[in-house]
Amino acid sequence: MTTAPTPSSPETLELGITRFIDAAPEKLFRAWTEPELMKQWFCPPPWKVVHAECDVRPGGASLIVMQGPEGQQMPNRGVYLEVVPGRRLVFTDAYTEAWVPSSRPFMTGILSFDPEGSGTRYTARVRHWTRADYDQHAAMGFEQGWGIATDQLAALVAGL
């Protein structure tokens, strides 16, 4: 039987990335919340985002559809839990829309956009529901994939 971590130790099932990005926090927030911008950076090639919907408010639904090189599609539904414009986003796939539970929750994402000098300290943390989910995400290449996506994000916001 797999058990979830205790509330005092969520970091045990957390993957993350932190980078300094030479752009204002508001630009990074826009890139995470405007569908047309998300399509430009969200997936490492050869994958791409072919559809994005973002109702950016607590309880608002999101849908990101990624497409692989052979045309396979991976829809990702979720709900925003916390929205602090220009500073913080928290979202989860534990709900699909209007607080409807998903059939299989996998993760909660916590994004911070902290002003630092001329840019932003960008931190993306992903907390998983189970050890198996954590291990699966790590094996899928979380570090490399999110690293590439973050490089693409930085390049995009440099031009905004």
BELTABEL-V492610 format. One record per helix or strand. SS is the DSSP state (alpha for helix, beta for strand). FROM is the first residue (numbers start at 1). TO is the last residue. If there is no record, write none. Layout:
# BELTABEL-V492610
ss = <SS,SS>
from = <FROM,FROM>
to = <TO,TO>
This chain:
# BELTABEL-V492610
ss = <alpha,beta,alpha,alpha,beta,beta,beta,beta,beta,beta,beta,beta,alpha,alpha>
from = <7,14,25,35,48,61,73,88,95,101,107,119,131,142>
to = <13,21,33,41,54,67,84,92,95,101,116,128,139,158>
